[in-house]
Amino acid sequence: MWPAALTDPLRLYQRAFMETVDSTQRALTFMGASARVVMHAVDRQQAVATDIGRHVRETLAGTSGLRESTRRA
């Protein structure tokens, strides 16, 4: 590789530049895929938190009715 680089340095620079561009593209693609995975996880957690909040509200609403009925008795 070095003898060819000494005879044609521009080709070496071009090849190094293309490899840098390719590596950058792969890194950005990987980062995009990772961001999508994180967003899906956040969406799932938000859905679970919403469901839990709804269940807690329903439970508290149900127990307040029980407390009032036991106070009346």
PDB file of N, CA, C, O and CB in Angstrom:
ATOM      1  N   MET A   1       0.822  -1.186   0.000  1.00  0.00           N
ATOM      2  CA  MET A   1       0.000   0.000   0.000  1.00  0.00           C
ATOM      3  C   MET A   1       0.877   1.265   0.000  1.00  0.00           C
ATOM      4  O   MET A   1       0.574   2.234  -0.696  1.00  0.00           O
ATOM      5  CB  MET A   1      -0.941  -0.010   1.211  1.00  0.00           C
ATOM      6  N   TRP A   2       1.948   1.245   0.774  1.00  0.00           N
ATOM      7  CA  TRP A   2       2.782   2.445   0.864  1.00  0.00           C
ATOM      8  C   TRP A   2       3.470   2.795  -0.447  1.00  0.00           C
ATOM      9  O   TRP A   2       3.553   3.978  -0.779  1.00  0.00           O
ATOM     10  CB  TRP A   2       3.817   2.263   1.935  1.00  0.00           C
ATOM     11  N   PRO A   3       3.969   1.824  -1.207  1.00  0.00           N
ATOM     12  CA  PRO A   3       4.580   2.228  -2.485  1.00  0.00           C
ATOM     13  C   PRO A   3       3.568   2.923  -3.405  1.00  0.00           C
ATOM     14  O   PRO A   3       3.906   3.889  -4.089  1.00  0.00           O
ATOM     15  CB  PRO A   3       5.173   1.001  -3.199  1.00  0.00           C
ATOM     16  N   ALA A   4       2.345   2.432  -3.416  1.00  0.00           N
ATOM     17  CA  ALA A   4       1.317   3.068  -4.247  1.00  0.00           C
ATOM     18  C   ALA A   4       0.986   4.458  -3.713  1.00  0.00           C
ATOM     19  O   ALA A   4       0.725   5.370  -4.497  1.00  0.00           O
ATOM     20  CB  ALA A   4       0.041   2.198  -4.299  1.00  0.00           C
ATOM     21  N   ALA A   5       0.993   4.633  -2.391  1.00  0.00           N
ATOM     22  CA  ALA A   5       0.702   5.934  -1.795  1.00  0.00           C
ATOM     23  C   ALA A   5       1.792   6.941  -2.136  1.00  0.00           C
ATOM     24  O   ALA A   5       1.514   8.126  -2.323  1.00  0.00           O
ATOM     25  CB  ALA A   5       0.555   5.808  -0.274  1.00  0.00           C
ATOM     26  N   LEU A   6       3.015   6.474  -2.216  1.00  0.00           N
ATOM     27  CA  LEU A   6       4.106   7.390  -2.545  1.00  0.00           C
ATOM     28  C   LEU A   6       4.066   7.832  -4.004  1.00  0.00           C
ATOM     29  O   LEU A   6       4.465   8.947  -4.338  1.00  0.00           O
ATOM     30  CB  LEU A   6       5.440   6.737  -2.247  1.00  0.00           C
ATOM     31  N   THR A   7       3.582   6.950  -4.858  1.00  0.00           N
ATOM     32  CA  THR A   7       3.528   7.317  -6.275  1.00  0.00           C
ATOM     33  C   THR A   7       2.268   8.097  -6.621  1.00  0.00           C
ATOM     34  O   THR A   7       2.275   8.891  -7.562  1.00  0.00           O
ATOM     35  CB  THR A   7       3.608   6.074  -7.136  1.00  0.00           C
ATOM     36  N   ASP A   8       1.174   7.883  -5.868  1.00  0.00           N
ATOM     37  CA  ASP A   8      -0.094   8.584  -6.164  1.00  0.00           C
ATOM     38  C   ASP A   8      -0.743   9.021  -4.847  1.00  0.00           C
ATOM     39  O   ASP A   8      -1.706   8.393  -4.405  1.00  0.00           O
ATOM     40  CB  ASP A   8      -1.077   7.660  -6.988  1.00  0.00           C
ATOM     41  N   PRO A   9      -0.239  10.081  -4.212  1.00  0.00           N
ATOM     42  CA  PRO A   9      -0.769  10.498  -2.909  1.00  0.00           C
ATOM     43  C   PRO A   9      -2.214  10.997  -2.971  1.00  0.00           C
ATOM     44  O   PRO A   9      -2.946  10.876  -1.990  1.00  0.00           O
ATOM     45  CB  PRO A   9       0.105  11.581  -2.332  1.00  0.00           C
ATOM     46  N   LEU A  10      -2.631  11.552  -4.102  1.00  0.00           N
ATOM     47  CA  LEU A  10      -4.011  12.025  -4.203  1.00  0.00           C
ATOM     48  C   LEU A  10      -5.007  10.879  -4.103  1.00  0.00           C
ATOM     49  O   LEU A  10      -6.073  11.028  -3.506  1.00  0.00           O
ATOM     50  CB  LEU A  10      -4.217  12.775  -5.511  1.00  0.00           C
ATOM     51  N   ARG A  11      -4.665   9.748  -4.678  1.00  0.00           N
ATOM     52  CA  ARG A  11      -5.547   8.576  -4.580  1.00  0.00           C
ATOM     53  C   ARG A  11      -5.661   8.116  -3.125  1.00  0.00           C
ATOM     54  O   ARG A  11      -6.736   7.716  -2.679  1.00  0.00           O
ATOM     55  CB  ARG A  11      -5.019   7.418  -5.469  1.00  0.00           C
ATOM     56  N   LEU A  12      -4.545   8.175  -2.387  1.00  0.00           N
ATOM     57  CA  LEU A  12      -4.574   7.811  -0.967  1.00  0.00           C
ATOM     58  C   LEU A  12      -5.472   8.762  -0.193  1.00  0.00           C
ATOM     59  O   LEU A  12      -6.262   8.323   0.643  1.00  0.00           O
ATOM     60  CB  LEU A  12      -3.153   7.820  -0.372  1.00  0.00           C
ATOM     61  N   TYR A  13      -5.362  10.053  -0.457  1.00  0.00           N
ATOM     62  CA  TYR A  13      -6.202  11.033   0.224  1.00  0.00           C
ATOM     63  C   TYR A  13      -7.677  10.827  -0.117  1.00  0.00           C
ATOM     64  O   TYR A  13      -8.547  10.916   0.750  1.00  0.00           O
ATOM     65  CB  TYR A  13      -5.770  12.454  -0.148  1.00  0.00           C
ATOM     66  N   GLN A  14      -7.943  10.551  -1.398  1.00  0.00           N
ATOM     67  CA  GLN A  14      -9.322  10.325  -1.813  1.00  0.00           C
ATOM     68  C   GLN A  14      -9.893   9.088  -1.122  1.00  0.00           C
ATOM     69  O   GLN A  14     -11.027   9.103  -0.644  1.00  0.00           O
ATOM     70  CB  GLN A  14      -9.407  10.171  -3.342  1.00  0.00           C
ATOM     71  N   ARG A  15      -9.110   8.036  -1.075  1.00  0.00           N
ATOM     72  CA  ARG A  15      -9.565   6.797  -0.435  1.00  0.00           C
ATOM     73  C   ARG A  15      -9.807   7.006   1.057  1.00  0.00           C
ATOM     74  O   ARG A  15     -10.798   6.517   1.601  1.00  0.00           O
ATOM     75  CB  ARG A  15      -8.538   5.673  -0.649  1.00  0.00           C
ATOM     76  N   ALA A  16      -8.910   7.729   1.719  1.00  0.00           N
ATOM     77  CA  ALA A  16      -9.085   8.009   3.141  1.00  0.00           C
ATOM     78  C   ALA A  16     -10.328   8.859   3.367  1.00  0.00           C
ATOM     79  O   ALA A  16     -11.067   8.638   4.326  1.00  0.00           O
ATOM     80  CB  ALA A  16      -7.845   8.715   3.710  1.00  0.00           C
ATOM     81  N   PHE A  17     -10.561   9.829   2.491  1.00  0.00           N
ATOM     82  CA  PHE A  17     -11.746  10.677   2.602  1.00  0.00           C
ATOM     83  C   PHE A  17     -13.013   9.861   2.415  1.00  0.00           C
ATOM     84  O   PHE A  17     -13.969  10.028   3.173  1.00  0.00           O
ATOM     85  CB  PHE A  17     -11.694  11.811   1.575  1.00  0.00           C
ATOM     86  N   MET A  18     -13.041   8.989   1.431  1.00  0.00           N
ATOM     87  CA  MET A  18     -14.224   8.155   1.185  1.00  0.00           C
ATOM     88  C   MET A  18     -14.491   7.213   2.362  1.00  0.00           C
ATOM     89  O   MET A  18     -15.645   6.992   2.727  1.00  0.00           O
ATOM     90  CB  MET A  18     -14.045   7.341  -0.109  1.00  0.00           C
ATOM     91  N   GLU A  19     -13.445   6.668   2.946  1.00  0.00           N
ATOM     92  CA  GLU A  19     -13.624   5.806   4.112  1.00  0.00           C
ATOM     93  C   GLU A  19     -14.159   6.601   5.294  1.00  0.00           C
ATOM     94  O   GLU A  19     -14.970   6.090   6.067  1.00  0.00           O
ATOM     95  CB  GLU A  19     -12.303   5.128   4.488  1.00  0.00           C
ATOM     96  N   THR A  20     -13.718   7.837   5.441  1.00  0.00           N
ATOM     97  CA  THR A  20     -14.217   8.698   6.514  1.00  0.00           C
ATOM     98  C   THR A  20     -15.699   9.004   6.310  1.00  0.00           C
ATOM     99  O   THR A  20     -16.487   8.958   7.255  1.00  0.00           O
ATOM    100  CB  THR A  20     -13.406  10.007   6.578  1.00  0.00           C
ATOM    101  N   VAL A  21     -16.067   9.314   5.075  1.00  0.00           N
ATOM    102  CA  VAL A  21     -17.475   9.597   4.772  1.00  0.00           C
ATOM    103  C   VAL A  21     -18.324   8.354   5.028  1.00  0.00           C
ATOM    104  O   VAL A  21     -19.400   8.452   5.619  1.00  0.00           O
ATOM    105  CB  VAL A  21     -17.639  10.069   3.303  1.00  0.00           C
ATOM    106  N   ASP A  22     -17.859   7.205   4.597  1.00  0.00           N
ATOM    107  CA  ASP A  22     -18.593   5.952   4.809  1.00  0.00           C
ATOM    108  C   ASP A  22     -18.762   5.652   6.295  1.00  0.00           C
ATOM    109  O   ASP A  22     -19.843   5.266   6.738  1.00  0.00           O
ATOM    110  CB  ASP A  22     -17.870   4.787   4.121  1.00  0.00           C
ATOM    111  N   SER A  23     -17.695   5.831   7.055  1.00  0.00           N
ATOM    112  CA  SER A  23     -17.772   5.590   8.500  1.00  0.00           C
ATOM    113  C   SER A  23     -18.740   6.556   9.168  1.00  0.00           C
ATOM    114  O   SER A  23     -19.485   6.173  10.070  1.00  0.00           O
ATOM    115  CB  SER A  23     -16.385   5.715   9.139  1.00  0.00           C
ATOM    116  N   THR A  24     -18.730   7.795   8.730  1.00  0.00           N
ATOM    117  CA  THR A  24     -19.650   8.790   9.289  1.00  0.00           C
ATOM    118  C   THR A  24     -21.085   8.434   8.968  1.00  0.00           C
ATOM    119  O   THR A  24     -21.957   8.550   9.829  1.00  0.00           O
ATOM    120  CB  THR A  24     -19.325  10.187   8.759  1.00  0.00           C
ATOM    121  N   GLN A  25     -21.347   8.005   7.745  1.00  0.00           N
ATOM    122  CA  GLN A  25     -22.702   7.595   7.373  1.00  0.00           C
ATOM    123  C   GLN A  25     -23.173   6.416   8.215  1.00  0.00           C
ATOM    124  O   GLN A  25     -24.309   6.405   8.688  1.00  0.00           O
ATOM    125  CB  GLN A  25     -22.760   7.232   5.886  1.00  0.00           C
ATOM    126  N   ARG A  26     -22.309   5.428   8.404  1.00  0.00           N
ATOM    127  CA  ARG A  26     -22.685   4.276   9.226  1.00  0.00           C
ATOM    128  C   ARG A  26     -22.951   4.685  10.667  1.00  0.00           C
ATOM    129  O   ARG A  26     -23.887   4.189  11.292  1.00  0.00           O
ATOM    130  CB  ARG A  26     -21.592   3.211   9.183  1.00  0.00           C
ATOM    131  N   ALA A  27     -22.132   5.588  11.197  1.00  0.00           N
ATOM    132  CA  ALA A  27     -22.324   6.044  12.572  1.00  0.00           C
ATOM    133  C   ALA A  27     -23.643   6.792  12.717  1.00  0.00           C
ATOM    134  O   ALA A  27     -24.364   6.597  13.696  1.00  0.00           O
ATOM    135  CB  ALA A  27     -21.158   6.939  13.009  1.00  0.00           C
ATOM    136  N   LEU A  28     -23.961   7.644  11.753  1.00  0.00           N
ATOM    137  CA  LEU A  28     -25.222   8.385  11.814  1.00  0.00           C
ATOM    138  C   LEU A  28     -26.424   7.460  11.672  1.00  0.00           C
ATOM    139  O   LEU A  28     -27.445   7.665  12.328  1.00  0.00           O
ATOM    140  CB  LEU A  28     -25.259   9.454  10.726  1.00  0.00           C
ATOM    141  N   THR A  29     -26.311   6.450  10.823  1.00  0.00           N
ATOM    142  CA  THR A  29     -27.385   5.472  10.676  1.00  0.00           C
ATOM    143  C   THR A  29     -27.600   4.722  11.988  1.00  0.00           C
ATOM    144  O   THR A  29     -28.737   4.507  12.409  1.00  0.00           O
ATOM    145  CB  THR A  29     -27.067   4.482   9.536  1.00  0.00           C
ATOM    146  N   PHE A  30     -26.517   4.330  12.622  1.00  0.00           N
ATOM    147  CA  PHE A  30     -26.607   3.630  13.905  1.00  0.00           C
ATOM    148  C   PHE A  30     -27.225   4.536  14.968  1.00  0.00           C
ATOM    149  O   PHE A  30     -28.056   4.089  15.758  1.00  0.00           O
ATOM    150  CB  PHE A  30     -25.213   3.149  14.359  1.00  0.00           C
ATOM    151  N   MET A  31     -26.823   5.807  14.989  1.00  0.00           N
ATOM    152  CA  MET A  31     -27.376   6.733  15.970  1.00  0.00           C
ATOM    153  C   MET A  31     -28.875   6.937  15.739  1.00  0.00           C
ATOM    154  O   MET A  31     -29.638   7.042  16.699  1.00  0.00           O
ATOM    155  CB  MET A  31     -26.639   8.081  15.908  1.00  0.00           C
ATOM    156  N   GLY A  32     -29.297   6.993  14.484  1.00  0.00           N
ATOM    157  CA  GLY A  32     -30.721   7.129  14.174  1.00  0.00           C
ATOM    158  C   GLY A  32     -31.510   5.922  14.633  1.00  0.00           C
ATOM    159  O   GLY A  32     -32.599   6.061  15.190  1.00  0.00           O
ATOM    160  N   ALA A  33     -30.964   4.730  14.403  1.00  0.00           N
ATOM    161  CA  ALA A  33     -31.640   3.508  14.850  1.00  0.00           C
ATOM    162  C   ALA A  33     -31.714   3.469  16.369  1.00  0.00           C
ATOM    163  O   ALA A  33     -32.734   3.065  16.927  1.00  0.00           O
ATOM    164  CB  ALA A  33     -30.911   2.256  14.320  1.00  0.00           C
ATOM    165  N   SER A  34     -30.660   3.879  17.037  1.00  0.00           N
ATOM    166  CA  SER A  34     -30.657   3.904  18.503  1.00  0.00           C
ATOM    167  C   SER A  34     -31.683   4.907  19.022  1.00  0.00           C
ATOM    168  O   SER A  34     -32.374   4.637  20.004  1.00  0.00           O
ATOM    169  CB  SER A  34     -29.251   4.253  19.038  1.00  0.00           C
ATOM    170  N   ALA A  35     -31.785   6.046  18.376  1.00  0.00           N
ATOM    171  CA  ALA A  35     -32.762   7.050  18.792  1.00  0.00           C
ATOM    172  C   ALA A  35     -34.187   6.526  18.624  1.00  0.00           C
ATOM    173  O   ALA A  35     -35.048   6.794  19.462  1.00  0.00           O
ATOM    174  CB  ALA A  35     -32.575   8.344  17.987  1.00  0.00           C
ATOM    175  N   ARG A  36     -34.438   5.782  17.549  1.00  0.00           N
ATOM    176  CA  ARG A  36     -35.773   5.208  17.358  1.00  0.00           C
ATOM    177  C   ARG A  36     -36.092   4.189  18.441  1.00  0.00           C
ATOM    178  O   ARG A  36     -37.218   4.144  18.938  1.00  0.00           O
ATOM    179  CB  ARG A  36     -35.882   4.555  15.979  1.00  0.00           C
ATOM    180  N   VAL A  37     -35.110   3.370  18.810  1.00  0.00           N
ATOM    181  CA  VAL A  37     -35.325   2.378  19.866  1.00  0.00           C
ATOM    182  C   VAL A  37     -35.638   3.076  21.190  1.00  0.00           C
ATOM    183  O   VAL A  37     -36.538   2.658  21.919  1.00  0.00           O
ATOM    184  CB  VAL A  37     -34.084   1.465  20.019  1.00  0.00           C
ATOM    185  N   VAL A  38     -34.898   4.131  21.494  1.00  0.00           N
ATOM    186  CA  VAL A  38     -35.131   4.870  22.738  1.00  0.00           C
ATOM    187  C   VAL A  38     -36.524   5.503  22.724  1.00  0.00           C
ATOM    188  O   VAL A  38     -37.229   5.470  23.732  1.00  0.00           O
ATOM    189  CB  VAL A  38     -34.045   5.960  22.940  1.00  0.00           C
ATOM    190  N   MET A  39     -36.922   6.074  21.594  1.00  0.00           N
ATOM    191  CA  MET A  39     -38.248   6.697  21.509  1.00  0.00           C
ATOM    192  C   MET A  39     -39.361   5.673  21.681  1.00  0.00           C
ATOM    193  O   MET A  39     -40.374   5.967  22.315  1.00  0.00           O
ATOM    194  CB  MET A  39     -38.411   7.415  20.172  1.00  0.00           C
ATOM    195  N   HIS A  40     -39.189   4.479  21.129  1.00  0.00           N
ATOM    196  CA  HIS A  40     -40.191   3.420  21.321  1.00  0.00           C
ATOM    197  C   HIS A  40     -40.267   3.036  22.799  1.00  0.00           C
ATOM    198  O   HIS A  40     -41.360   2.825  23.324  1.00  0.00           O
ATOM    199  CB  HIS A  40     -39.850   2.172  20.454  1.00  0.00           C
ATOM    200  N   ALA A  41     -39.140   2.946  23.463  1.00  0.00           N
ATOM    201  CA  ALA A  41     -39.136   2.599  24.887  1.00  0.00           C
ATOM    202  C   ALA A  41     -39.823   3.691  25.706  1.00  0.00           C
ATOM    203  O   ALA A  41     -40.577   3.390  26.632  1.00  0.00           O
ATOM    204  CB  ALA A  41     -37.691   2.384  25.389  1.00  0.00           C
ATOM    205  N   VAL A  42     -39.568   4.943  25.374  1.00  0.00           N
ATOM    206  CA  VAL A  42     -40.200   6.055  26.084  1.00  0.00           C
ATOM    207  C   VAL A  42     -41.708   6.036  25.847  1.00  0.00           C
ATOM    208  O   VAL A  42     -42.483   6.263  26.776  1.00  0.00           O
ATOM    209  CB  VAL A  42     -39.599   7.407  25.631  1.00  0.00           C
ATOM    210  N   ASP A  43     -42.124   5.771  24.624  1.00  0.00           N
ATOM    211  CA  ASP A  43     -43.556   5.687  24.332  1.00  0.00           C
ATOM    212  C   ASP A  43     -44.223   4.576  25.130  1.00  0.00           C
ATOM    213  O   ASP A  43     -45.323   4.757  25.651  1.00  0.00           O
ATOM    214  CB  ASP A  43     -43.781   5.460  22.839  1.00  0.00           C
ATOM    215  N   ARG A  44     -43.555   3.420  25.227  1.00  0.00           N
ATOM    216  CA  ARG A  44     -44.121   2.316  26.013  1.00  0.00           C
ATOM    217  C   ARG A  44     -44.204   2.682  27.479  1.00  0.00           C
ATOM    218  O   ARG A  44     -45.202   2.380  28.133  1.00  0.00           O
ATOM    219  CB  ARG A  44     -43.286   1.046  25.840  1.00  0.00           C
ATOM    220  N   GLN A  45     -43.168   3.331  28.015  1.00  0.00           N
ATOM    221  CA  GLN A  45     -43.192   3.733  29.418  1.00  0.00           C
ATOM    222  C   GLN A  45     -44.287   4.760  29.677  1.00  0.00           C
ATOM    223  O   GLN A  45     -44.934   4.722  30.723  1.00  0.00           O
ATOM    224  CB  GLN A  45     -41.834   4.298  29.833  1.00  0.00           C
ATOM    225  N   GLN A  46     -44.498   5.663  28.752  1.00  0.00           N
ATOM    226  CA  GLN A  46     -45.544   6.659  28.916  1.00  0.00           C
ATOM    227  C   GLN A  46     -46.915   5.994  28.919  1.00  0.00           C
ATOM    228  O   GLN A  46     -47.784   6.360  29.711  1.00  0.00           O
ATOM    229  CB  GLN A  46     -45.462   7.714  27.807  1.00  0.00           C
ATOM    230  N   ALA A  47     -47.108   5.021  28.038  1.00  0.00           N
ATOM    231  CA  ALA A  47     -48.382   4.308  27.999  1.00  0.00           C
ATOM    232  C   ALA A  47     -48.619   3.554  29.300  1.00  0.00           C
ATOM    233  O   ALA A  47     -49.731   3.560  29.827  1.00  0.00           O
ATOM    234  CB  ALA A  47     -48.419   3.338  26.812  1.00  0.00           C
ATOM    235  N   VAL A  48     -47.587   2.909  29.816  1.00  0.00           N
ATOM    236  CA  VAL A  48     -47.722   2.176  31.077  1.00  0.00           C
ATOM    237  C   VAL A  48     -48.013   3.147  32.222  1.00  0.00           C
ATOM    238  O   VAL A  48     -48.866   2.865  33.064  1.00  0.00           O
ATOM    239  CB  VAL A  48     -46.440   1.359  31.375  1.00  0.00           C
ATOM    240  N   ALA A  49     -47.317   4.284  32.265  1.00  0.00           N
ATOM    241  CA  ALA A  49     -47.542   5.267  33.324  1.00  0.00           C
ATOM    242  C   ALA A  49     -48.969   5.815  33.264  1.00  0.00           C
ATOM    243  O   ALA A  49     -49.600   6.030  34.299  1.00  0.00           O
ATOM    244  CB  ALA A  49     -46.526   6.418  33.211  1.00  0.00           C
ATOM    245  N   THR A  50     -49.468   6.037  32.057  1.00  0.00           N
ATOM    246  CA  THR A  50     -50.847   6.515  31.901  1.00  0.00           C
ATOM    247  C   THR A  50     -51.838   5.471  32.411  1.00  0.00           C
ATOM    248  O   THR A  50     -52.786   5.808  33.120  1.00  0.00           O
ATOM    249  CB  THR A  50     -51.142   6.851  30.421  1.00  0.00           C
ATOM    250  N   ASP A  51     -51.620   4.208  32.054  1.00  0.00           N
ATOM    251  CA  ASP A  51     -52.499   3.132  32.529  1.00  0.00           C
ATOM    252  C   ASP A  51     -52.454   3.015  34.048  1.00  0.00           C
ATOM    253  O   ASP A  51     -53.494   2.858  34.688  1.00  0.00           O
ATOM    254  CB  ASP A  51     -52.103   1.795  31.890  1.00  0.00           C
ATOM    255  N   ILE A  52     -51.267   3.089  34.627  1.00  0.00           N
ATOM    256  CA  ILE A  52     -51.139   2.988  36.081  1.00  0.00           C
ATOM    257  C   ILE A  52     -51.855   4.154  36.757  1.00  0.00           C
ATOM    258  O   ILE A  52     -52.552   3.964  37.754  1.00  0.00           O
ATOM    259  CB  ILE A  52     -49.652   2.959  36.498  1.00  0.00           C
ATOM    260  N   GLY A  53     -51.685   5.353  36.216  1.00  0.00           N
ATOM    261  CA  GLY A  53     -52.377   6.520  36.770  1.00  0.00           C
ATOM    262  C   GLY A  53     -53.877   6.358  36.720  1.00  0.00           C
ATOM    263  O   GLY A  53     -54.572   6.709  37.673  1.00  0.00           O
ATOM    264  N   ARG A  54     -54.388   5.829  35.618  1.00  0.00           N
ATOM    265  CA  ARG A  54     -55.826   5.604  35.498  1.00  0.00           C
ATOM    266  C   ARG A  54     -56.300   4.572  36.513  1.00  0.00           C
ATOM    267  O   ARG A  54     -57.344   4.751  37.141  1.00  0.00           O
ATOM    268  CB  ARG A  54     -56.181   5.150  34.078  1.00  0.00           C
ATOM    269  N   HIS A  55     -55.544   3.501  36.675  1.00  0.00           N
ATOM    270  CA  HIS A  55     -55.916   2.463  37.648  1.00  0.00           C
ATOM    271  C   HIS A  55     -55.875   3.008  39.067  1.00  0.00           C
ATOM    272  O   HIS A  55     -56.745   2.680  39.874  1.00  0.00           O
ATOM    273  CB  HIS A  55     -54.982   1.247  37.526  1.00  0.00           C
ATOM    274  N   VAL A  56     -54.894   3.826  39.387  1.00  0.00           N
ATOM    275  CA  VAL A  56     -54.810   4.410  40.724  1.00  0.00           C
ATOM    276  C   VAL A  56     -56.004   5.319  40.971  1.00  0.00           C
ATOM    277  O   VAL A  56     -56.606   5.272  42.044  1.00  0.00           O
ATOM    278  CB  VAL A  56     -53.493   5.192  40.899  1.00  0.00           C
ATOM    279  N   ARG A  57     -56.356   6.151  39.984  1.00  0.00           N
ATOM    280  CA  ARG A  57     -57.522   7.021  40.142  1.00  0.00           C
ATOM    281  C   ARG A  57     -58.794   6.211  40.333  1.00  0.00           C
ATOM    282  O   ARG A  57     -59.621   6.544  41.181  1.00  0.00           O
ATOM    283  CB  ARG A  57     -57.668   7.941  38.933  1.00  0.00           C
ATOM    284  N   GLU A  58     -58.957   5.142  39.543  1.00  0.00           N
ATOM    285  CA  GLU A  58     -60.146   4.293  39.686  1.00  0.00           C
ATOM    286  C   GLU A  58     -60.177   3.632  41.057  1.00  0.00           C
ATOM    287  O   GLU A  58     -61.229   3.547  41.691  1.00  0.00           O
ATOM    288  CB  GLU A  58     -60.182   3.222  38.583  1.00  0.00           C
ATOM    289  N   THR A  59     -59.017   3.164  41.510  1.00  0.00           N
ATOM    290  CA  THR A  59     -58.954   2.515  42.820  1.00  0.00           C
ATOM    291  C   THR A  59     -59.287   3.506  43.924  1.00  0.00           C
ATOM    292  O   THR A  59     -60.066   3.193  44.825  1.00  0.00           O
ATOM    293  CB  THR A  59     -57.564   1.906  43.057  1.00  0.00           C
ATOM    294  N   LEU A  60     -58.706   4.695  43.863  1.00  0.00           N
ATOM    295  CA  LEU A  60     -58.989   5.706  44.884  1.00  0.00           C
ATOM    296  C   LEU A  60     -60.446   6.136  44.851  1.00  0.00           C
ATOM    297  O   LEU A  60     -61.041   6.364  45.904  1.00  0.00           O
ATOM    298  CB  LEU A  60     -58.087   6.920  44.696  1.00  0.00           C
ATOM    299  N   ALA A  61     -61.026   6.249  43.680  1.00  0.00           N
ATOM    300  CA  ALA A  61     -62.443   6.607  43.568  1.00  0.00           C
ATOM    301  C   ALA A  61     -63.307   5.498  44.154  1.00  0.00           C
ATOM    302  O   ALA A  61     -64.322   5.780  44.791  1.00  0.00           O
ATOM    303  CB  ALA A  61     -62.830   6.870  42.090  1.00  0.00           C
ATOM    304  N   GLY A  62     -62.923   4.255  43.952  1.00  0.00           N
ATOM    305  CA  GLY A  62     -63.679   3.125  44.495  1.00  0.00           C
ATOM    306  C   GLY A  62     -63.556   3.015  45.999  1.00  0.00           C
ATOM    307  O   GLY A  62     -64.533   2.681  46.669  1.00  0.00           O
ATOM    308  N   THR A  63     -62.389   3.286  46.547  1.00  0.00           N
ATOM    309  CA  THR A  63     -62.208   3.175  47.996  1.00  0.00           C
ATOM    310  C   THR A  63     -62.858   4.341  48.725  1.00  0.00           C
ATOM    311  O   THR A  63     -63.274   4.175  49.871  1.00  0.00           O
ATOM    312  CB  THR A  63     -60.723   3.107  48.345  1.00  0.00           C
ATOM    313  N   SER A  64     -62.962   5.508  48.111  1.00  0.00           N
ATOM    314  CA  SER A  64     -63.623   6.624  48.778  1.00  0.00           C
ATOM    315  C   SER A  64     -65.108   6.318  48.932  1.00  0.00           C
ATOM    316  O   SER A  64     -65.716   6.711  49.927  1.00  0.00           O
ATOM    317  CB  SER A  64     -63.415   7.942  47.990  1.00  0.00           C
ATOM    318  N   GLY A  65     -65.697   5.627  47.971  1.00  0.00           N
ATOM    319  CA  GLY A  65     -67.095   5.200  48.097  1.00  0.00           C
ATOM    320  C   GLY A  65     -67.260   4.195  49.215  1.00  0.00           C
ATOM    321  O   GLY A  65     -68.271   4.220  49.916  1.00  0.00           O
ATOM    322  N   LEU A  66     -66.283   3.300  49.404  1.00  0.00           N
ATOM    323  CA  LEU A  66     -66.338   2.322  50.486  1.00  0.00           C
ATOM    324  C   LEU A  66     -66.243   3.013  51.838  1.00  0.00           C
ATOM    325  O   LEU A  66     -66.956   2.650  52.773  1.00  0.00           O
ATOM    326  CB  LEU A  66     -65.216   1.290  50.338  1.00  0.00           C
ATOM    327  N   ARG A  67     -65.373   3.997  51.947  1.00  0.00           N
ATOM    328  CA  ARG A  67     -65.216   4.708  53.213  1.00  0.00           C
ATOM    329  C   ARG A  67     -66.504   5.414  53.606  1.00  0.00           C
ATOM    330  O   ARG A  67     -66.891   5.396  54.774  1.00  0.00           O
ATOM    331  CB  ARG A  67     -64.071   5.716  53.123  1.00  0.00           C
ATOM    332  N   GLU A  68     -67.175   6.039  52.634  1.00  0.00           N
ATOM    333  CA  GLU A  68     -68.414   6.741  52.945  1.00  0.00           C
ATOM    334  C   GLU A  68     -69.488   5.753  53.371  1.00  0.00           C
ATOM    335  O   GLU A  68     -70.253   6.049  54.289  1.00  0.00           O
ATOM    336  CB  GLU A  68     -68.891   7.560  51.739  1.00  0.00           C
ATOM    337  N   SER A  69     -69.572   4.583  52.731  1.00  0.00           N
ATOM    338  CA  SER A  69     -70.614   3.615  53.079  1.00  0.00           C
ATOM    339  C   SER A  69     -70.334   3.016  54.464  1.00  0.00           C
ATOM    340  O   SER A  69     -71.278   2.715  55.195  1.00  0.00           O
ATOM    341  CB  SER A  69     -70.698   2.492  52.006  1.00  0.00           C
ATOM    342  N   THR A  70     -69.065   2.837  54.840  1.00  0.00           N
ATOM    343  CA  THR A  70     -68.781   2.308  56.178  1.00  0.00           C
ATOM    344  C   THR A  70     -69.009   3.373  57.247  1.00  0.00           C
ATOM    345  O   THR A  70     -69.355   3.021  58.375  1.00  0.00           O
ATOM    346  CB  THR A  70     -67.336   1.786  56.252  1.00  0.00           C
ATOM    347  N   ARG A  71     -68.833   4.641  56.950  1.00  0.00           N
ATOM    348  CA  ARG A  71     -69.110   5.709  57.903  1.00  0.00           C
ATOM    349  C   ARG A  71     -70.603   5.845  58.176  1.00  0.00           C
ATOM    350  O   ARG A  71     -71.001   6.164  59.296  1.00  0.00           O
ATOM    351  CB  ARG A  71     -68.555   7.027  57.391  1.00  0.00           C
ATOM    352  N   ARG A  72     -71.430   5.608  57.165  1.00  0.00           N
ATOM    353  CA  ARG A  72     -72.870   5.733  57.319  1.00  0.00           C
ATOM    354  C   ARG A  72     -73.428   4.581  58.154  1.00  0.00           C
ATOM    355  O   ARG A  72     -74.446   4.740  58.827  1.00  0.00           O
ATOM    356  CB  ARG A  72     -73.550   5.778  55.948  1.00  0.00           C
ATOM    357  N   ALA A  73     -72.784   3.449  58.114  1.00  0.00           N
ATOM    358  CA  ALA A  73     -73.328   2.275  58.802  1.00  0.00           C
ATOM    359  C   ALA A  73     -73.068   2.313  60.251  1.00  0.00           C
ATOM    360  O   ALA A  73     -73.462   1.397  60.973  1.00  0.00           O
ATOM    361  CB  ALA A  73     -72.772   1.023  58.244  1.00  0.00           C
TER     362      ALA A  73
END
